[in-house]
């Protein structure tokens, strides 16, 4: 009996090996030209688990069989059998044998600047260039450029596949930079309504951040485990910084953030209990290359110094943190612990943890917002696993209030010129709900259901805060424009899964109520 079982297991192993070999051959014949021989992407996206797992798209076998609308992805149902498609789908979800490399030579080779790009001396449109709102449409991988006064679509341009993280604007609001999940960074000129160029800064990337002076763009990478710093002028590589913890652990970068008050980038490390700060000022004060320790009194021990542009320091913490929120002065950050049960407050100046906050239900601190209430600055955060919002006093670092919502949410938004903040209910049966909440009383003043059954999420305001734009997060979706005072609907703009909206003025001025 045991011999029969062993023989059967061996047969299954041989069959699995044969299927894998056949899938490898099918990939080489049908997929490699567009997606690269190593599955790292070419004109098509990377086909590796780190990318595929985040696309939230249709079933992979269905994509192979039927193709993707509005892309160059063809259908293979008439070429490959269902068994071949299933084997190919399984192969694509197989992890790479080892982490890929992607160095300065690879990045420079990928750089593609638009030959006929012509910069304009002034905006080619008549509207307020500071009241432009970009709408990222992930349904067909485009961005719509909206006039914030008339809501006319001034341009609609193609982006790299699977844009991830918020676009970043130059400090003057003229250029915007957009990043895809597989590391492509696109530069677009809002004044001339033209793409400037694009470059691939990593294989699998998380987000981007703009330096305080607009000269540098940092790209946080999962693969390879690095931080890439690009020149915003021409997308050339300034530096590729391997991310290695003090104990030698190579770490992914969960996210990179701009800290304008500190003239630096802040990095969240995924695989090590450290936070990194990278100077973006060539005249930066000395920092401690690779080391920064806090003793029991919170004093910093200088072990090895360096200074100037891209000098690094690390802050050791008790455990890895994700999803940061910063106070407006960028002195403190709040990060969620990996277990999703608490938040940790870190003083970036002294380089140590100073408080813990009980925040069960996985707080989404990256969507947190802050405002003044009763003489204190407070912040609010949604929770990804619980239907509530937590209100935190950032003077005392205490949770002061909890607002019960109709389900777990993803985004919060407000504006300095409105008495309300808006909270979606992104997960669960009430995903079609949007709450409008009074910032003074913390009472829900209205619960909207703009499109019953559809996911409604992510609010952005016009420059003056008079209008609120809400996404219907569906392939045949829309951006709904509301009067931010009366809360009445003004118009609807058809869009293809508008995942996020970003107003130039609100982002470059770090408007209150905007996540940064």
C-alpha positions as CSV (number, residue, x, y, z in Angstrom):
1,X,0.0,0.0,0.0
2,X,2.8,2.4,1.0
3,X,4.6,1.5,-2.3
4,X,1.5,2.4,-4.3
5,X,1.1,5.8,-2.5
6,X,4.7,6.6,-3.1
7,X,4.4,5.7,-6.8
8,X,1.3,7.8,-7.1
9,X,3.0,10.8,-5.4
10,X,6.0,10.4,-7.8
11,X,3.6,10.4,-10.7
12,X,2.0,13.6,-9.5
13,X,5.4,15.2,-9.1
14,X,6.4,14.2,-12.6
15,X,3.1,15.5,-14.0
16,X,3.6,18.8,-12.1
17,X,7.1,19.1,-13.4
18,X,6.0,18.5,-17.0
19,X,3.2,21.1,-16.6
20,X,5.7,23.6,-15.3
21,X,8.1,22.9,-18.2
22,X,5.2,23.2,-20.7
23,X,4.1,26.5,-19.0
24,X,7.7,27.8,-19.2
25,X,7.8,27.0,-22.9
26,X,4.3,28.6,-23.5
27,X,5.5,31.7,-21.7
28,X,8.6,32.0,-23.8
29,X,6.6,31.6,-27.0
30,X,3.6,33.8,-26.2
31,X,4.4,36.2,-23.4
32,X,8.1,36.9,-23.2
33,X,8.1,39.5,-26.0
34,X,5.8,41.8,-24.1
35,X,6.6,40.8,-20.5
36,X,10.3,40.1,-20.7
37,X,12.1,36.7,-20.7
38,X,12.5,36.8,-16.9
39,X,8.9,37.9,-16.3
40,X,10.1,41.3,-15.1
41,X,8.2,43.3,-17.6
42,X,8.9,45.1,-20.9
43,X,6.1,46.9,-22.8
44,X,3.7,44.8,-20.6
45,X,3.9,44.7,-16.8
46,X,6.0,42.4,-14.7
47,X,4.3,39.0,-14.1
48,X,5.5,38.1,-10.7
49,X,3.6,37.4,-7.5
50,X,4.5,40.8,-6.0
51,X,2.9,42.6,-8.9
52,X,0.0,40.2,-9.7
53,X,-1.1,40.0,-6.1
54,X,-1.8,43.8,-5.9
55,X,-3.6,44.4,-9.2
56,X,-7.0,43.5,-7.8
57,X,-8.1,42.7,-11.3
58,X,-10.0,39.7,-12.8
59,X,-9.0,36.1,-12.4
60,X,-5.5,35.5,-13.9
61,X,-6.7,32.5,-16.0
62,X,-9.5,34.7,-17.4
63,X,-7.1,37.5,-18.3
64,X,-5.0,35.0,-20.2
65,X,-8.0,33.5,-22.0
66,X,-9.9,36.7,-22.7
67,X,-7.3,39.4,-22.7
68,X,-7.7,42.8,-21.1
69,X,-9.9,45.5,-22.6
70,X,-8.3,48.8,-23.4
71,X,-4.8,47.3,-23.3
72,X,-2.5,45.5,-25.8
73,X,-3.1,42.2,-23.9
74,X,-4.6,39.7,-26.5
75,X,-6.8,36.7,-25.8
76,X,-5.3,33.3,-25.9
77,X,-8.4,31.1,-25.6
78,X,-8.1,30.1,-29.2
79,X,-4.4,29.3,-29.0
80,X,-4.0,27.6,-25.6
81,X,-6.1,24.9,-24.1
82,X,-7.8,25.4,-20.7
83,X,-5.1,23.1,-19.2
84,X,-2.3,25.2,-20.7
85,X,-3.9,28.4,-19.5
86,X,-4.2,27.0,-15.9
87,X,-0.6,25.8,-15.9
88,X,0.6,29.2,-17.3
89,X,-1.4,31.1,-14.6
90,X,0.2,28.9,-11.9
91,X,3.7,29.5,-13.4
92,X,3.2,33.2,-13.3
93,X,2.4,33.1,-9.6
94,X,5.5,31.2,-8.9
95,X,8.1,33.3,-7.0
96,X,11.3,34.1,-8.7
97,X,14.2,31.9,-7.7
98,X,16.2,34.9,-6.4
99,X,15.7,38.7,-6.2
100,X,16.3,40.4,-9.5
101,X,18.9,43.1,-9.8
102,X,18.0,46.5,-11.3
103,X,21.0,48.8,-11.1
104,X,21.9,52.2,-12.6
105,X,22.7,50.7,-16.0
106,X,19.3,49.1,-16.2
107,X,17.5,52.2,-15.1
108,X,19.4,54.5,-17.5
109,X,18.7,52.0,-20.4
110,X,15.0,52.2,-19.7
111,X,14.8,56.0,-19.8
112,X,12.6,57.1,-22.6
113,X,12.2,60.9,-23.1
114,X,9.5,62.1,-25.6
115,X,11.3,63.4,-28.6
116,X,8.7,65.9,-29.7
117,X,7.9,67.3,-26.2
118,X,7.6,71.1,-26.4
119,X,7.5,73.0,-23.1
120,X,5.1,75.9,-23.0
121,X,6.0,79.4,-21.7
122,X,2.5,79.6,-20.1
123,X,-0.4,77.1,-19.6
124,X,-2.0,76.2,-22.9
125,X,-5.5,76.3,-21.2
126,X,-7.3,79.3,-19.7
127,X,-8.2,77.9,-16.3
128,X,-6.3,78.3,-13.0
129,X,-3.3,76.0,-13.2
130,X,-3.3,75.7,-9.4
131,X,-6.9,74.4,-9.4
132,X,-6.2,71.5,-11.7
133,X,-7.2,68.1,-10.4
134,X,-5.8,64.9,-11.8
135,X,-8.0,61.8,-11.7
136,X,-6.2,58.5,-11.8
137,X,-8.4,56.0,-13.8
138,X,-7.1,52.5,-13.1
139,X,-9.9,50.9,-15.2
140,X,-8.0,51.6,-18.4
141,X,-4.7,53.1,-17.1
142,X,-5.2,56.8,-17.9
143,X,-5.2,60.1,-16.0
144,X,-7.8,62.8,-16.7
145,X,-6.8,66.4,-16.2
146,X,-9.7,68.4,-14.8
147,X,-10.2,72.1,-14.8
148,X,-11.2,72.7,-11.1
149,X,-13.6,75.5,-11.9
150,X,-15.5,74.2,-15.0
151,X,-14.7,70.4,-14.5
152,X,-13.9,70.2,-18.2
153,X,-11.5,67.4,-19.0
154,X,-8.5,69.2,-20.6
155,X,-6.5,66.1,-21.4
156,X,-6.6,62.4,-20.9
157,X,-3.2,60.6,-21.1
158,X,-2.0,57.0,-20.8
159,X,0.0,56.0,-17.8
160,X,2.1,52.9,-17.1
161,X,0.2,49.8,-16.1
162,X,-1.2,49.6,-12.6
163,X,-0.4,53.1,-11.2
164,X,0.1,52.9,-7.4
165,X,0.5,55.6,-4.8
166,X,-0.4,59.2,-5.2
167,X,1.1,61.3,-7.9
168,X,3.7,63.9,-6.8
169,X,3.8,67.5,-8.0
170,X,6.8,69.8,-8.4
171,X,6.7,72.7,-5.9
172,X,5.6,75.1,-8.6
173,X,2.7,72.8,-9.6
174,X,3.8,72.6,-13.2
175,X,5.0,68.9,-13.4
176,X,3.5,65.8,-12.0
177,X,5.2,62.4,-11.5
178,X,3.3,59.1,-11.6
179,X,4.6,55.7,-10.6
180,X,3.4,52.2,-11.5
181,X,3.5,49.0,-9.4
182,X,6.3,47.6,-11.6
183,X,8.6,50.6,-11.1
184,X,7.9,52.9,-14.1
185,X,7.9,56.6,-13.3
186,X,6.2,59.0,-15.8
187,X,6.8,62.8,-15.9
188,X,4.0,65.0,-17.3
189,X,3.9,68.7,-18.0
190,X,0.5,70.1,-16.8
191,X,1.1,73.5,-18.5
192,X,1.7,72.0,-22.0
193,X,-0.5,68.9,-21.4
194,X,2.2,66.6,-22.6
195,X,4.2,63.7,-21.4
196,X,7.8,64.5,-20.9
197,X,9.2,61.0,-20.5
198,X,9.4,57.9,-18.3
199,X,12.0,55.6,-16.7
200,X,11.9,52.3,-14.8
201,X,13.3,52.9,-11.4
202,X,12.7,49.4,-9.9
203,X,11.1,46.1,-10.6
204,X,8.4,46.2,-8.0
205,X,7.8,49.6,-6.3
206,X,5.6,51.0,-3.6
207,X,5.5,54.8,-4.0
208,X,7.4,58.0,-4.7
209,X,8.2,61.2,-2.9
210,X,9.3,64.7,-4.0
211,X,12.2,66.5,-2.3
212,X,11.5,69.9,-0.6
213,X,13.2,71.8,-3.5
214,X,11.7,69.7,-6.3
215,X,15.1,68.5,-7.6
216,X,14.9,64.9,-6.6
217,X,12.3,62.1,-6.7
218,X,12.7,59.1,-4.4
219,X,11.3,55.7,-5.5
220,X,10.6,53.1,-2.7
221,X,11.3,49.6,-4.0
222,X,10.3,46.1,-2.9
223,X,12.4,44.6,-5.7
224,X,15.3,45.1,-5.7
225,X,15.5,46.1,-2.0
226,X,16.5,49.7,-2.6
227,X,15.7,53.4,-2.8
228,X,16.2,54.9,-6.2
229,X,16.7,58.7,-6.4
230,X,16.0,60.4,-9.7
231,X,16.7,63.8,-11.0
232,X,13.3,65.4,-11.7
233,X,14.8,67.5,-14.5
234,X,15.5,64.6,-16.9
235,X,14.7,61.4,-14.9
236,X,18.4,60.4,-14.8
237,X,19.6,58.4,-11.9
238,X,21.2,60.3,-9.0
239,X,21.7,57.3,-6.7
240,X,20.5,53.7,-6.1
241,X,20.7,53.1,-2.4
242,X,20.7,49.5,-1.2
243,X,18.6,49.2,1.9
244,X,20.4,47.0,4.4
245,X,19.7,47.1,8.2
246,X,22.3,47.4,10.8
247,X,22.3,43.6,11.4
248,X,22.8,42.9,7.6
249,X,19.1,42.2,6.8
250,X,18.2,43.4,3.3
251,X,14.9,45.1,3.5
252,X,12.1,46.2,1.2
253,X,11.0,49.8,1.5
254,X,7.3,50.0,2.6
255,X,7.1,53.6,1.6
256,X,9.1,56.8,1.2
257,X,7.8,60.2,2.4
258,X,8.7,63.8,1.8
259,X,9.6,65.7,5.0
260,X,9.8,69.3,3.7
261,X,10.3,70.9,7.1
262,X,13.3,68.6,7.6
263,X,14.6,68.8,4.0
264,X,14.7,65.0,3.9
265,X,13.0,61.8,2.8
266,X,11.7,59.4,5.5
267,X,11.8,55.7,4.7
268,X,9.7,52.9,6.3
269,X,11.5,49.6,6.2
270,X,9.4,46.5,5.7
271,X,11.8,43.9,7.0
272,X,13.8,45.6,9.7
273,X,13.0,47.5,12.9
274,X,14.4,50.8,11.5
275,X,13.3,54.1,10.1
276,X,15.7,55.9,7.7
277,X,16.1,59.6,7.0
278,X,17.9,60.7,3.8
279,X,18.9,64.3,3.5
280,X,17.8,66.3,0.4
281,X,19.8,69.4,1.3
282,X,23.4,69.6,0.0
283,X,24.1,71.8,3.0
284,X,22.6,69.5,5.5
285,X,23.9,69.4,9.1
286,X,26.0,66.3,9.8
287,X,24.0,63.1,10.3
288,X,25.1,59.6,11.3
289,X,25.8,57.4,8.4
290,X,24.2,54.0,9.1
291,X,23.9,54.5,12.8
292,X,21.7,56.4,15.3
293,X,21.1,55.1,18.7
294,X,19.1,56.3,21.7
295,X,20.3,55.6,25.2
296,X,17.9,55.5,28.2
297,X,17.9,59.3,28.4
298,X,17.1,59.6,24.7
299,X,20.5,61.1,23.8
300,X,22.0,60.4,20.4
301,X,25.4,58.7,20.2
302,X,27.4,59.7,17.3
303,X,29.3,56.7,15.9
304,X,30.2,57.8,12.3
305,X,29.3,61.0,10.7
306,X,28.6,62.3,7.2
307,X,27.0,65.3,5.8
308,X,25.3,66.8,2.8
309,X,23.0,65.5,0.0
310,X,21.7,62.0,0.5
311,X,23.4,61.4,3.8
312,X,21.6,58.8,5.7
313,X,20.7,58.0,9.3
314,X,18.7,55.3,10.8
315,X,16.5,55.2,13.9
316,X,16.2,51.9,15.6
317,X,12.7,51.0,16.8
318,X,11.1,48.0,18.6
319,X,9.6,46.5,15.5
320,X,8.9,47.3,11.8
321,X,6.2,50.0,11.3
322,X,4.0,50.6,8.3
323,X,1.7,53.3,7.0
324,X,3.1,56.6,8.5
325,X,1.3,59.8,9.5
326,X,3.3,62.9,10.2
327,X,2.5,66.0,12.3
328,X,2.6,69.2,10.2
329,X,6.0,70.2,11.6
330,X,7.3,66.7,10.7
331,X,8.8,66.3,14.1
332,X,6.7,63.3,15.0
333,X,5.6,60.3,12.9
334,X,3.0,57.7,13.9
335,X,3.3,54.2,12.4
336,X,1.1,51.2,12.6
337,X,2.7,48.0,14.1
338,X,2.6,44.9,11.9
339,X,0.0,43.2,14.1
340,X,-2.4,46.0,13.5
341,X,-3.3,46.5,17.2
342,X,-1.5,49.7,18.1
343,X,0.3,52.7,16.7
344,X,3.8,53.9,17.8
345,X,4.8,57.5,18.0
346,X,8.4,58.3,17.0
347,X,10.2,61.6,17.7
348,X,12.4,62.1,14.6
349,X,14.5,64.8,16.2
350,X,15.7,62.7,19.2
351,X,15.4,59.5,17.3
352,X,13.3,57.3,19.5
353,X,9.8,56.0,20.3
354,X,8.0,58.2,22.8
355,X,4.4,56.8,23.0
356,X,2.1,53.9,22.0
357,X,-1.6,54.2,21.2
358,X,-4.1,51.4,21.4
359,X,-5.6,51.3,17.9
360,X,-6.9,47.8,17.2
361,X,-8.5,47.0,13.8
362,X,-5.5,47.9,11.7
363,X,-5.4,51.7,11.5
364,X,-4.8,53.2,8.1
365,X,-2.6,56.0,9.2
366,X,-1.4,57.0,5.7
367,X,-5.0,58.3,5.2
368,X,-5.0,60.2,8.4
369,X,-5.8,63.9,8.5
370,X,-5.4,66.6,11.2
371,X,-7.1,69.9,12.2
372,X,-7.4,72.2,15.2
373,X,-10.2,71.3,17.7
374,X,-10.7,73.0,21.0
375,X,-7.2,74.5,21.0
376,X,-5.5,71.2,20.3
377,X,-4.3,69.6,17.1
378,X,-6.1,66.3,16.6
379,X,-5.8,63.7,13.9
380,X,-8.3,61.2,12.7
381,X,-7.6,57.7,11.2
382,X,-9.8,55.1,9.6
383,X,-9.4,51.4,10.4
384,X,-9.2,48.7,7.7
385,X,-10.8,46.0,9.8
386,X,-13.2,47.8,12.0
387,X,-16.1,50.2,11.4
388,X,-14.7,53.1,13.4
389,X,-12.6,56.3,13.2
390,X,-10.2,57.1,16.0
391,X,-9.5,60.7,17.1
392,X,-6.1,61.4,18.6
393,X,-4.8,64.4,20.5
394,X,-1.3,65.0,19.1
395,X,-0.3,67.2,22.0
396,X,-0.9,64.5,24.6
397,X,-0.8,61.4,22.3
398,X,-4.0,60.0,23.6
399,X,-7.1,58.6,21.8
400,X,-9.8,61.0,22.8
401,X,-12.8,59.9,20.8
402,X,-14.1,57.0,18.6
403,X,-16.7,57.5,15.8
404,X,-18.7,54.5,14.8
405,X,-19.2,54.1,11.1
406,X,-21.1,51.7,8.8
407,X,-18.0,49.7,8.2
408,X,-14.2,49.7,7.8
409,X,-12.9,52.6,5.7
410,X,-9.9,53.5,3.6
411,X,-9.7,57.3,3.0
412,X,-10.4,60.5,4.9
413,X,-10.4,64.0,3.5
414,X,-11.1,67.5,4.5
415,X,-10.0,71.1,3.8
416,X,-9.2,74.2,5.9
417,X,-12.3,76.0,4.4
418,X,-14.9,73.4,5.3
419,X,-16.3,72.4,8.7
420,X,-16.6,68.8,7.7
421,X,-14.4,65.8,6.9
422,X,-15.5,62.9,4.6
423,X,-15.0,59.2,5.4
424,X,-15.7,56.3,3.0
425,X,-16.8,52.8,4.0
426,X,-14.6,51.0,1.6
427,X,-15.0,47.4,2.8
428,X,-18.0,45.2,3.4
429,X,-21.7,45.4,2.5
430,X,-21.9,49.2,3.0
431,X,-19.1,50.0,0.5
432,X,-21.5,52.4,-1.2
433,X,-21.6,54.7,1.9
434,X,-19.9,58.0,2.4
435,X,-20.1,59.7,5.8
436,X,-19.8,63.5,6.2
437,X,-18.7,64.4,9.8
438,X,-18.6,67.7,11.7
439,X,-15.0,68.4,12.7
440,X,-16.1,70.3,15.9
441,X,-18.8,67.9,17.2
442,X,-17.5,64.7,15.6
443,X,-21.1,63.9,14.7
444,X,-22.1,62.3,11.4
445,X,-24.2,65.1,9.7
446,X,-25.0,63.1,6.5
447,X,-24.7,59.6,5.2
448,X,-24.7,59.4,1.4
449,X,-25.3,56.5,-0.9
450,X,-24.6,58.1,-4.3
451,X,-24.7,54.8,-6.3
452,X,-26.4,52.0,-4.4
453,X,-24.2,48.9,-4.5
454,X,-21.1,50.6,-6.0
455,X,-17.9,51.3,-4.1
456,X,-17.7,55.0,-3.2
457,X,-14.4,56.3,-2.0
458,X,-11.6,58.9,-1.9
459,X,-12.7,62.6,-1.7
460,X,-10.7,65.5,-3.0
461,X,-11.5,69.2,-2.7
462,X,-11.1,72.1,-5.2
463,X,-8.5,74.7,-4.4
464,X,-10.9,76.9,-2.3
465,X,-12.6,73.9,-0.6
466,X,-16.0,74.8,-2.1
467,X,-16.5,71.6,-4.0
468,X,-15.9,68.0,-3.0
469,X,-15.1,65.3,-5.6
470,X,-16.1,61.7,-4.8
471,X,-15.1,58.6,-6.8
472,X,-17.4,55.8,-7.8
473,X,-14.7,53.2,-7.8
474,X,-16.1,51.0,-10.6
475,X,-14.9,50.2,-14.2
476,X,-18.0,52.2,-15.4
477,X,-17.6,54.7,-12.7
478,X,-17.7,58.4,-12.2
479,X,-16.4,61.4,-10.3
480,X,-19.3,63.1,-8.5
481,X,-18.9,66.8,-7.7
482,X,-20.7,68.0,-4.6
483,X,-21.2,71.5,-3.1
484,X,-19.1,71.2,0.1
485,X,-21.5,73.5,2.0
486,X,-24.9,72.3,1.0
487,X,-23.7,68.7,0.3
488,X,-25.9,68.7,-2.8
489,X,-24.7,67.0,-6.0
490,X,-23.6,69.3,-8.8
491,X,-22.5,67.0,-11.7
492,X,-21.2,63.6,-12.6
493,X,-18.2,62.9,-14.8
494,X,-18.0,59.4,-16.3
495,X,-14.7,57.8,-15.5
496,X,-13.0,54.3,-15.7
497,X,-12.5,53.2,-12.1
498,X,-11.3,56.6,-10.8
499,X,-9.2,55.4,-7.8
500,X,-7.8,58.8,-6.7
501,X,-8.0,62.5,-7.3
502,X,-5.3,65.1,-6.6
503,X,-5.6,68.8,-6.6
504,X,-2.4,70.7,-7.5
505,X,-2.8,73.5,-4.9
506,X,-3.9,71.2,-2.1
507,X,-1.0,68.9,-2.6
508,X,1.8,71.4,-3.0
509,X,0.7,73.6,-0.1
510,X,0.0,70.6,2.1
511,X,-3.5,71.8,2.7
512,X,-5.1,70.9,6.0
513,X,-7.2,67.8,5.7
514,X,-5.1,66.3,2.9
515,X,-3.1,63.1,3.4
516,X,0.6,63.5,2.7
